[in-house]
Amino acid sequence: MYQAIPYSSGGAGPWLRPADSAAVVKKEMAEAAAPRKEEESAREVERAVSESPVVVVGRRACCLSHVVKRLLQGLGVNPAVHEVDDEAALAGVVPAGEETALPAVFVGGKLLGGLDRLMAVHISGELVPILKKAGALWL
C-alpha cells in the first residue's frame, strides 16, 4: 500500500514509499531503541526499590500484580507499583543466578519473591513482621 501523494507537477517525491520499506524502517528504529528502553526501565526499577519500603514490579494490566497489590493493601501497606514490559527490567536488581517471575515483590530493598512466595509467607504468619521491619507497617 502506498501513501497518499500530494499533487505536484514534478516527478515522484521521497514520500512515495512502498509499505514494506516503511515497515523495515520502523522495525530498525524499534530495534535500536529497545536496549535504551530496557536500560531505562532497569534503572527506574532500581531507583524505586531503593526509595520505597515495598515495591511490586509487574507487567501492565496483569491480574497477578493486582492480586499482590490488593493483598498488601489489605494488610495496611501502600506498595509502589512499577509496570514493566518483561523480566529484563529486573536484571540490575535481582541477584545473579536467581530466577524471578513477574510480579516480583521487593520489601526493604530486597527481593521477597513472586506471588507464590508472598502467599506462603503470608499464610505462615511471617509477612507482617517482615513488613514492620522494613518500615512499611507501624502497627
C-alpha positions as a Python dict, from the first residue, in 0.01 Angstrom:
ca = {
    (1, 'M'): (0, 0, 0),
    (2, 'Y'): (129, 345, -90),
    (3, 'Q'): (94, 673, 93),
    (4, 'A'): (-125, 948, -49),
    (5, 'I'): (68, 1170, -290),
    (6, 'P'): (10, 1545, -288),
    (7, 'Y'): (-40, 1699, -628),
    (8, 'S'): (274, 1836, -785),
    (9, 'S'): (394, 1888, -1140),
    (10, 'G'): (736, 1735, -1065),
    (11, 'G'): (833, 1368, -1053),
    (12, 'A'): (771, 1130, -769),
    (13, 'G'): (895, 1267, -439),
    (14, 'P'): (1067, 1094, -148),
    (15, 'W'): (735, 1045, 29),
    (16, 'L'): (641, 774, -219),
    (17, 'R'): (749, 452, -49),
    (18, 'P'): (606, 104, -59),
    (19, 'A'): (461, -13, 272),
    (20, 'D'): (730, -284, 303),
    (21, 'S'): (1018, -38, 317),
    (22, 'A'): (832, 179, 570),
    (23, 'A'): (783, -127, 791),
    (24, 'V'): (1155, -209, 767),
    (25, 'V'): (1246, 144, 875),
    (26, 'K'): (1006, 126, 1171),
    (27, 'K'): (1144, -216, 1272),
    (28, 'E'): (1505, -91, 1259),
    (29, 'M'): (1414, 212, 1470),
    (30, 'A'): (1237, -6, 1727),
    (31, 'E'): (1534, -244, 1749),
    (32, 'A'): (1772, 47, 1803),
    (33, 'A'): (1551, 192, 2079),
    (34, 'A'): (1489, -140, 2259),
    (35, 'P'): (1820, -158, 2455),
    (36, 'R'): (1782, 202, 2574),
    (37, 'K'): (1426, 135, 2687),
    (38, 'E'): (1531, -177, 2881),
    (39, 'E'): (1821, 10, 3046),
    (40, 'E'): (1593, 298, 3146),
    (41, 'S'): (1336, 57, 3284),
    (42, 'A'): (1602, -130, 3482),
    (43, 'R'): (1730, 199, 3630),
    (44, 'E'): (1376, 304, 3722),
    (45, 'V'): (1314, -29, 3898),
    (46, 'E'): (1645, 3, 4087),
    (47, 'R'): (1556, 354, 4200),
    (48, 'A'): (1203, 252, 4306),
    (49, 'V'): (1336, -44, 4507),
    (50, 'S'): (1589, 173, 4687),
    (51, 'E'): (1338, 451, 4766),
    (52, 'S'): (1025, 258, 4874),
    (53, 'P'): (982, 5, 5153),
    (54, 'V'): (755, -214, 4937),
    (55, 'V'): (767, -229, 4557),
    (56, 'V'): (566, -452, 4326),
    (57, 'V'): (714, -491, 3978),
    (58, 'G'): (473, -640, 3727),
    (59, 'R'): (351, -635, 3371),
    (60, 'R'): (97, -381, 3256),
    (61, 'A'): (-263, -490, 3325),
    (62, 'C'): (-152, -818, 3487),
    (63, 'C'): (-410, -977, 3715),
    (64, 'L'): (-140, -1129, 3938),
    (65, 'S'): (5, -783, 4005),
    (66, 'H'): (-343, -673, 4106),
    (67, 'V'): (-372, -967, 4349),
    (68, 'V'): (-35, -882, 4508),
    (69, 'K'): (-131, -516, 4540),
    (70, 'R'): (-470, -597, 4697),
    (71, 'L'): (-315, -841, 4946),
    (72, 'L'): (-64, -582, 5062),
    (73, 'Q'): (-330, -308, 5078),
    (74, 'G'): (-547, -540, 5287),
    (75, 'L'): (-265, -558, 5541),
    (76, 'G'): (-239, -178, 5551),
    (77, 'V'): (62, -137, 5320),
    (78, 'N'): (56, 101, 5025),
    (79, 'P'): (306, -57, 4782),
    (80, 'A'): (472, 132, 4499),
    (81, 'V'): (373, -43, 4177),
    (82, 'H'): (613, -30, 3884),
    (83, 'E'): (493, -164, 3549),
    (84, 'V'): (743, -310, 3302),
    (85, 'D'): (729, -491, 2969),
    (86, 'D'): (928, -801, 3066),
    (87, 'E'): (1172, -958, 3312),
    (88, 'A'): (1470, -775, 3156),
    (89, 'A'): (1391, -474, 3378),
    (90, 'L'): (1481, -683, 3684),
    (91, 'A'): (1835, -750, 3559),
    (92, 'G'): (2013, -500, 3785),
    (93, 'V'): (1802, -561, 4095),
    (94, 'V'): (1776, -939, 4118),
    (95, 'P'): (2096, -1114, 4236),
    (96, 'A'): (2280, -1317, 3971),
    (97, 'G'): (2166, -1676, 3944),
    (98, 'E'): (1826, -1609, 4097),
    (99, 'E'): (1530, -1658, 3868),
    (100, 'T'): (1227, -1436, 3923),
    (101, 'A'): (893, -1422, 3752),
    (102, 'L'): (668, -1120, 3740),
    (103, 'P'): (515, -988, 3955),
    (104, 'A'): (820, -950, 4179),
    (105, 'V'): (782, -814, 4532),
    (106, 'F'): (1065, -620, 4696),
    (107, 'V'): (1045, -549, 5069),
    (108, 'G'): (1306, -331, 5235),
    (109, 'G'): (1517, -318, 4919),
    (110, 'K'): (1545, -697, 4897),
    (111, 'L'): (1365, -941, 4672),
    (112, 'L'): (1095, -1131, 4860),
    (113, 'G'): (976, -1327, 4556),
    (114, 'G'): (671, -1361, 4340),
    (115, 'L'): (306, -1413, 4425),
    (116, 'D'): (363, -1772, 4538),
    (117, 'R'): (635, -1672, 4786),
    (118, 'L'): (429, -1377, 4910),
    (119, 'M'): (130, -1603, 4973),
    (120, 'A'): (345, -1863, 5151),
    (121, 'V'): (499, -1602, 5380),
    (122, 'H'): (156, -1451, 5448),
    (123, 'I'): (-5, -1787, 5531),
    (124, 'S'): (281, -1881, 5763),
    (125, 'G'): (238, -1550, 5951),
    (126, 'E'): (584, -1416, 5869),
    (127, 'L'): (475, -1138, 5633),
    (128, 'V'): (360, -880, 5890),
    (129, 'P'): (689, -892, 6088),
    (130, 'I'): (885, -859, 5762),
    (131, 'L'): (675, -555, 5663),
    (132, 'K'): (720, -399, 6010),
    (133, 'K'): (1095, -449, 5995),
    (134, 'A'): (1105, -279, 5651),
    (135, 'G'): (909, 19, 5783),
    (136, 'A'): (601, -44, 5572),
    (137, 'L'): (374, -107, 5875),
    (138, 'W'): (364, 87, 6200),
    (139, 'L'): (117, -127, 6394),
}
